[in-house]
Amino acid sequence: MQTLVAHTRGLGLLVNLNWDRLLYVLTICVALGAGAVLGGL
């Protein structure tokens, strides 16, 4: 049980450190999708 808690805490720390990078990737994907939709009109 302690190992599971330690791994979950480590994963949470990893997400907290890299959330801004994930946000950048999602923003680029949304912009590319919007460009594709507008380009198809």
PQR file of N, CA, C, O and H, with PARSE charges and radii, in Angstrom:
ATOM      1  N   MET A   1       0.831  -1.195   0.000 -0.4000 1.5000
ATOM      2  CA  MET A   1       0.000   0.000   0.000 -0.0000 2.0000
ATOM      3  C   MET A   1       0.876   1.259   0.000  0.5500 1.7000
ATOM      4  O   MET A   1       0.575   2.237  -0.684 -0.5500 1.4000
ATOM      5  N   GLN A   2       1.947   1.217   0.767 -0.4000 1.5000
ATOM      6  CA  GLN A   2       2.832   2.383   0.838 -0.0000 2.0000
ATOM      7  C   GLN A   2       3.490   2.651  -0.512  0.5500 1.7000
ATOM      8  O   GLN A   2       3.713   3.804  -0.880 -0.5500 1.4000
ATOM      9  H   GLN A   2       2.192   0.423   1.323  0.4000 1.0000
ATOM     10  N   THR A   3       3.799   1.587  -1.247 -0.4000 1.5000
ATOM     11  CA  THR A   3       4.407   1.751  -2.575 -0.0000 2.0000
ATOM     12  C   THR A   3       3.429   2.426  -3.515  0.5500 1.7000
ATOM     13  O   THR A   3       3.811   3.308  -4.284 -0.5500 1.4000
ATOM     14  H   THR A   3       3.618   0.650  -0.948  0.4000 1.0000
ATOM     15  N   LEU A   4       2.174   2.020  -3.460 -0.4000 1.5000
ATOM     16  CA  LEU A   4       1.142   2.623  -4.312 -0.0000 2.0000
ATOM     17  C   LEU A   4       0.978   4.104  -4.004  0.5500 1.7000
ATOM     18  O   LEU A   4       0.860   4.918  -4.919 -0.5500 1.4000
ATOM     19  H   LEU A   4       1.864   1.303  -2.835  0.4000 1.0000
ATOM     20  N   VAL A   5       0.969   4.454  -2.742 -0.4000 1.5000
ATOM     21  CA  VAL A   5       0.837   5.854  -2.343 -0.0000 2.0000
ATOM     22  C   VAL A   5       2.053   6.655  -2.807  0.5500 1.7000
ATOM     23  O   VAL A   5       1.908   7.786  -3.272 -0.5500 1.4000
ATOM     24  H   VAL A   5       1.065   3.793  -1.998  0.4000 1.0000
ATOM     25  N   ALA A   6       3.247   6.080  -2.684 -0.4000 1.5000
ATOM     26  CA  ALA A   6       4.470   6.771  -3.101 -0.0000 2.0000
ATOM     27  C   ALA A   6       4.477   7.007  -4.604  0.5500 1.7000
ATOM     28  O   ALA A   6       4.876   8.080  -5.057 -0.5500 1.4000
ATOM     29  H   ALA A   6       3.364   5.162  -2.306  0.4000 1.0000
ATOM     30  N   HIS A   7       4.038   6.012  -5.389 -0.4000 1.5000
ATOM     31  CA  HIS A   7       3.998   6.170  -6.845 -0.0000 2.0000
ATOM     32  C   HIS A   7       2.953   7.200  -7.262  0.5500 1.7000
ATOM     33  O   HIS A   7       3.181   7.980  -8.186 -0.5500 1.4000
ATOM     34  H   HIS A   7       3.714   5.141  -5.021  0.4000 1.0000
ATOM     35  N   THR A   8       1.816   7.203  -6.588 -0.4000 1.5000
ATOM     36  CA  THR A   8       0.767   8.173  -6.894 -0.0000 2.0000
ATOM     37  C   THR A   8       1.238   9.588  -6.584  0.5500 1.7000
ATOM     38  O   THR A   8       0.959  10.521  -7.337 -0.5500 1.4000
ATOM     39  H   THR A   8       1.630   6.569  -5.837  0.4000 1.0000
ATOM     40  N   ARG A   9       1.951   9.744  -5.478 -0.4000 1.5000
ATOM     41  CA  ARG A   9       2.483  11.051  -5.110 -0.0000 2.0000
ATOM     42  C   ARG A   9       3.537  11.505  -6.126  0.5500 1.7000
ATOM     43  O   ARG A   9       3.593  12.684  -6.478 -0.5500 1.4000
ATOM     44  H   ARG A   9       2.178   8.986  -4.866  0.4000 1.0000
ATOM     45  N   GLY A  10       4.369  10.572  -6.594 -0.4000 1.5000
ATOM     46  CA  GLY A  10       5.383  10.891  -7.595 -0.0000 2.0000
ATOM     47  C   GLY A  10       4.749  11.292  -8.917  0.5500 1.7000
ATOM     48  O   GLY A  10       5.222  12.215  -9.580 -0.5500 1.4000
ATOM     49  H   GLY A  10       4.323   9.614  -6.308  0.4000 1.0000
ATOM     50  N   LEU A  11       3.687  10.606  -9.302 -0.4000 1.5000
ATOM     51  CA  LEU A  11       2.986  10.950 -10.538 -0.0000 2.0000
ATOM     52  C   LEU A  11       2.342  12.316 -10.420  0.5500 1.7000
ATOM     53  O   LEU A  11       2.364  13.091 -11.376 -0.5500 1.4000
ATOM     54  H   LEU A  11       3.303   9.856  -8.764  0.4000 1.0000
ATOM     55  N   GLY A  12       1.775  12.623  -9.277 -0.4000 1.5000
ATOM     56  CA  GLY A  12       1.192  13.943  -9.049 -0.0000 2.0000
ATOM     57  C   GLY A  12       2.233  15.050  -9.128  0.5500 1.7000
ATOM     58  O   GLY A  12       1.968  16.126  -9.664 -0.5500 1.4000
ATOM     59  H   GLY A  12       1.757  11.993  -8.500  0.4000 1.0000
ATOM     60  N   LEU A  13       3.406  14.781  -8.597 -0.4000 1.5000
ATOM     61  CA  LEU A  13       4.494  15.762  -8.669 -0.0000 2.0000
ATOM     62  C   LEU A  13       4.928  15.974 -10.109  0.5500 1.7000
ATOM     63  O   LEU A  13       5.181  17.105 -10.525 -0.5500 1.4000
ATOM     64  H   LEU A  13       3.621  13.906  -8.161  0.4000 1.0000
ATOM     65  N   LEU A  14       5.017  14.885 -10.876 -0.4000 1.5000
ATOM     66  CA  LEU A  14       5.409  14.986 -12.281 -0.0000 2.0000
ATOM     67  C   LEU A  14       4.395  15.816 -13.063  0.5500 1.7000
ATOM     68  O   LEU A  14       4.782  16.642 -13.889 -0.5500 1.4000
ATOM     69  H   LEU A  14       4.811  13.967 -10.539  0.4000 1.0000
ATOM     70  N   VAL A  15       3.121  15.612 -12.817 -0.4000 1.5000
ATOM     71  CA  VAL A  15       2.081  16.394 -13.495 -0.0000 2.0000
ATOM     72  C   VAL A  15       2.155  17.849 -13.067  0.5500 1.7000
ATOM     73  O   VAL A  15       1.997  18.743 -13.899 -0.5500 1.4000
ATOM     74  H   VAL A  15       2.807  14.941 -12.146  0.4000 1.0000
ATOM     75  N   ASN A  16       2.393  18.105 -11.786 -0.4000 1.5000
ATOM     76  CA  ASN A  16       2.490  19.488 -11.311 -0.0000 2.0000
ATOM     77  C   ASN A  16       3.665  20.218 -11.937  0.5500 1.7000
ATOM     78  O   ASN A  16       3.578  21.418 -12.197 -0.5500 1.4000
ATOM     79  H   ASN A  16       2.521  17.379 -11.110  0.4000 1.0000
ATOM     80  N   LEU A  17       4.754  19.519 -12.182 -0.4000 1.5000
ATOM     81  CA  LEU A  17       5.923  20.152 -12.772 -0.0000 2.0000
ATOM     82  C   LEU A  17       5.763  20.404 -14.269  0.5500 1.7000
ATOM     83  O   LEU A  17       6.361  21.337 -14.806 -0.5500 1.4000
ATOM     84  H   LEU A  17       4.824  18.544 -11.971  0.4000 1.0000
ATOM     85  N   ASN A  18       4.969  19.587 -14.940 -0.4000 1.5000
ATOM     86  CA  ASN A  18       4.884  19.649 -16.401 -0.0000 2.0000
ATOM     87  C   ASN A  18       3.518  20.073 -16.929  0.5500 1.7000
ATOM     88  O   ASN A  18       3.249  19.899 -18.118 -0.5500 1.4000
ATOM     89  H   ASN A  18       4.483  18.830 -14.504  0.4000 1.0000
ATOM     90  N   TRP A  19       2.641  20.627 -16.077 -0.4000 1.5000
ATOM     91  CA  TRP A  19       1.305  20.973 -16.544 -0.0000 2.0000
ATOM     92  C   TRP A  19       1.349  22.062 -17.603  0.5500 1.7000
ATOM     93  O   TRP A  19       0.515  22.073 -18.509 -0.5500 1.4000
ATOM     94  H   TRP A  19       2.860  20.768 -15.111  0.4000 1.0000
ATOM     95  N   ASP A  20       2.305  22.978 -17.505 -0.4000 1.5000
ATOM     96  CA  ASP A  20       2.374  24.058 -18.479 -0.0000 2.0000
ATOM     97  C   ASP A  20       2.771  23.526 -19.859  0.5500 1.7000
ATOM     98  O   ASP A  20       2.289  24.025 -20.876 -0.5500 1.4000
ATOM     99  H   ASP A  20       2.982  22.969 -16.770  0.4000 1.0000
ATOM    100  N   ARG A  21       3.628  22.538 -19.901 -0.4000 1.5000
ATOM    101  CA  ARG A  21       4.001  21.935 -21.191 -0.0000 2.0000
ATOM    102  C   ARG A  21       2.825  21.220 -21.815  0.5500 1.7000
ATOM    103  O   ARG A  21       2.633  21.276 -23.029 -0.5500 1.4000
ATOM    104  H   ARG A  21       4.020  22.132 -19.075  0.4000 1.0000
ATOM    105  N   LEU A  22       2.031  20.542 -20.987 -0.4000 1.5000
ATOM    106  CA  LEU A  22       0.831  19.882 -21.503 -0.0000 2.0000
ATOM    107  C   LEU A  22      -0.156  20.911 -22.041  0.5500 1.7000
ATOM    108  O   LEU A  22      -0.807  20.685 -23.062 -0.5500 1.4000
ATOM    109  H   LEU A  22       2.188  20.497 -20.000  0.4000 1.0000
ATOM    110  N   LEU A  23      -0.260  22.031 -21.356 -0.4000 1.5000
ATOM    111  CA  LEU A  23      -1.153  23.094 -21.805 -0.0000 2.0000
ATOM    112  C   LEU A  23      -0.707  23.652 -23.148  0.5500 1.7000
ATOM    113  O   LEU A  23      -1.540  23.928 -24.012 -0.5500 1.4000
ATOM    114  H   LEU A  23       0.268  22.214 -20.527  0.4000 1.0000
ATOM    115  N   TYR A  24       0.601  23.821 -23.333 -0.4000 1.5000
ATOM    116  CA  TYR A  24       1.118  24.313 -24.610 -0.0000 2.0000
ATOM    117  C   TYR A  24       0.798  23.347 -25.736  0.5500 1.7000
ATOM    118  O   TYR A  24       0.390  23.775 -26.815 -0.5500 1.4000
ATOM    119  H   TYR A  24       1.277  23.597 -22.632  0.4000 1.0000
ATOM    120  N   VAL A  25       0.975  22.050 -25.507 -0.4000 1.5000
ATOM    121  CA  VAL A  25       0.700  21.047 -26.536 -0.0000 2.0000
ATOM    122  C   VAL A  25      -0.789  21.039 -26.886  0.5500 1.7000
ATOM    123  O   VAL A  25      -1.150  20.966 -28.061 -0.5500 1.4000
ATOM    124  H   VAL A  25       1.307  21.702 -24.630  0.4000 1.0000
ATOM    125  N   LEU A  26      -1.645  21.113 -25.879 -0.4000 1.5000
ATOM    126  CA  LEU A  26      -3.088  21.136 -26.138 -0.0000 2.0000
ATOM    127  C   LEU A  26      -3.496  22.394 -26.895  0.5500 1.7000
ATOM    128  O   LEU A  26      -4.356  22.333 -27.774 -0.5500 1.4000
ATOM    129  H   LEU A  26      -1.352  21.172 -24.925  0.4000 1.0000
ATOM    130  N   THR A  27      -2.892  23.533 -26.565 -0.4000 1.5000
ATOM    131  CA  THR A  27      -3.200  24.782 -27.252 -0.0000 2.0000
ATOM    132  C   THR A  27      -2.800  24.705 -28.719  0.5500 1.7000
ATOM    133  O   THR A  27      -3.538  25.171 -29.587 -0.5500 1.4000
ATOM    134  H   THR A  27      -2.194  23.582 -25.851  0.4000 1.0000
ATOM    135  N   ILE A  28      -1.643  24.124 -29.000 -0.4000 1.5000
ATOM    136  CA  ILE A  28      -1.199  23.988 -30.385 -0.0000 2.0000
ATOM    137  C   ILE A  28      -2.129  23.055 -31.154  0.5500 1.7000
ATOM    138  O   ILE A  28      -2.461  23.328 -32.307 -0.5500 1.4000
ATOM    139  H   ILE A  28      -1.044  23.745 -28.294  0.4000 1.0000
ATOM    140  N   CYS A  29      -2.552  21.961 -30.529 -0.4000 1.5000
ATOM    141  CA  CYS A  29      -3.475  21.030 -31.184 -0.0000 2.0000
ATOM    142  C   CYS A  29      -4.813  21.700 -31.498  0.5500 1.7000
ATOM    143  O   CYS A  29      -5.365  21.511 -32.581 -0.5500 1.4000
ATOM    144  H   CYS A  29      -2.282  21.740 -29.592  0.4000 1.0000
ATOM    145  N   VAL A  30      -5.325  22.469 -30.565 -0.4000 1.5000
ATOM    146  CA  VAL A  30      -6.594  23.182 -30.789 -0.0000 2.0000
ATOM    147  C   VAL A  30      -6.430  24.202 -31.912  0.5500 1.7000
ATOM    148  O   VAL A  30      -7.316  24.333 -32.757 -0.5500 1.4000
ATOM    149  H   VAL A  30      -4.876  22.623 -29.684  0.4000 1.0000
ATOM    150  N   ALA A  31      -5.313  24.926 -31.933 -0.4000 1.5000
ATOM    151  CA  ALA A  31      -5.076  25.916 -32.993 -0.0000 2.0000
ATOM    152  C   ALA A  31      -4.962  25.241 -34.358  0.5500 1.7000
ATOM    153  O   ALA A  31      -5.505  25.749 -35.340 -0.5500 1.4000
ATOM    154  H   ALA A  31      -4.594  24.820 -31.247  0.4000 1.0000
ATOM    155  N   LEU A  32      -4.276  24.123 -34.437 -0.4000 1.5000
ATOM    156  CA  LEU A  32      -4.170  23.394 -35.701 -0.0000 2.0000
ATOM    157  C   LEU A  32      -5.518  22.870 -36.162  0.5500 1.7000
ATOM    158  O   LEU A  32      -5.834  22.913 -37.351 -0.5500 1.4000
ATOM    159  H   LEU A  32      -3.835  23.711 -33.640  0.4000 1.0000
ATOM    160  N   GLY A  33      -6.306  22.380 -35.231 -0.4000 1.5000
ATOM    161  CA  GLY A  33      -7.651  21.907 -35.570 -0.0000 2.0000
ATOM    162  C   GLY A  33      -8.541  23.033 -36.067  0.5500 1.7000
ATOM    163  O   GLY A  33      -9.277  22.866 -37.039 -0.5500 1.4000
ATOM    164  H   GLY A  33      -6.049  22.345 -34.265  0.4000 1.0000
ATOM    165  N   ALA A  34      -8.475  24.184 -35.400 -0.4000 1.5000
ATOM    166  CA  ALA A  34      -9.276  25.337 -35.824 -0.0000 2.0000
ATOM    167  C   ALA A  34      -8.819  25.818 -37.201  0.5500 1.7000
ATOM    168  O   ALA A  34      -9.646  26.200 -38.029 -0.5500 1.4000
ATOM    169  H   ALA A  34      -7.877  24.320 -34.610  0.4000 1.0000
ATOM    170  N   GLY A  35      -7.518  25.802 -37.447 -0.4000 1.5000
ATOM    171  CA  GLY A  35      -7.006  26.185 -38.767 -0.0000 2.0000
ATOM    172  C   GLY A  35      -7.465  25.238 -39.848  0.5500 1.7000
ATOM    173  O   GLY A  35      -7.765  25.667 -40.962 -0.5500 1.4000
ATOM    174  H   GLY A  35      -6.847  25.492 -36.774  0.4000 1.0000
ATOM    175  N   ALA A  36      -7.526  23.958 -39.540 -0.4000 1.5000
ATOM    176  CA  ALA A  36      -7.993  22.972 -40.510 -0.0000 2.0000
ATOM    177  C   ALA A  36      -9.470  23.173 -40.830  0.5500 1.7000
ATOM    178  O   ALA A  36      -9.886  23.066 -41.983 -0.5500 1.4000
ATOM    179  H   ALA A  36      -7.283  23.610 -38.635  0.4000 1.0000
ATOM    180  N   VAL A  37     -10.260  23.467 -39.790 -0.4000 1.5000
ATOM    181  CA  VAL A  37     -11.687  23.698 -40.013 -0.0000 2.0000
ATOM    182  C   VAL A  37     -11.900  24.952 -40.843  0.5500 1.7000
ATOM    183  O   VAL A  37     -12.680  24.941 -41.795 -0.5500 1.4000
ATOM    184  H   VAL A  37      -9.921  23.554 -38.854  0.4000 1.0000
ATOM    185  N   LEU A  38     -11.222  26.019 -40.497 -0.4000 1.5000
ATOM    186  CA  LEU A  38     -11.372  27.263 -41.237 -0.0000 2.0000
ATOM    187  C   LEU A  38     -10.803  27.154 -42.655  0.5500 1.7000
ATOM    188  O   LEU A  38     -11.325  27.774 -43.582 -0.5500 1.4000
ATOM    189  H   LEU A  38     -10.588  26.028 -39.724  0.4000 1.0000
ATOM    190  N   GLY A  39      -9.760  26.384 -42.821 -0.4000 1.5000
ATOM    191  CA  GLY A  39      -9.178  26.190 -44.154 -0.0000 2.0000
ATOM    192  C   GLY A  39     -10.075  25.363 -45.047  0.5500 1.7000
ATOM    193  O   GLY A  39     -10.027  25.498 -46.270 -0.5500 1.4000
ATOM    194  H   GLY A  39      -9.337  25.880 -42.068  0.4000 1.0000
ATOM    195  N   GLY A  40     -10.881  24.519 -44.465 -0.4000 1.5000
ATOM    196  CA  GLY A  40     -11.786  23.678 -45.240 -0.0000 2.0000
ATOM    197  C   GLY A  40     -13.053  24.402 -45.679  0.5500 1.7000
ATOM    198  O   GLY A  40     -13.817  23.868 -46.483 -0.5500 1.4000
ATOM    199  H   GLY A  40     -10.920  24.409 -43.472  0.4000 1.0000
ATOM    200  N   LEU A  41     -13.287  25.586 -45.175 -0.4000 1.5000
ATOM    201  CA  LEU A  41     -14.496  26.325 -45.552 -0.0000 2.0000
ATOM    202  C   LEU A  41     -14.395  26.984 -46.894  0.5500 1.7000
ATOM    203  O   LEU A  41     -15.341  27.637 -47.333 -0.5500 1.4000
ATOM    204  H   LEU A  41     -12.667  26.020 -44.522  0.4000 1.0000
TER
END
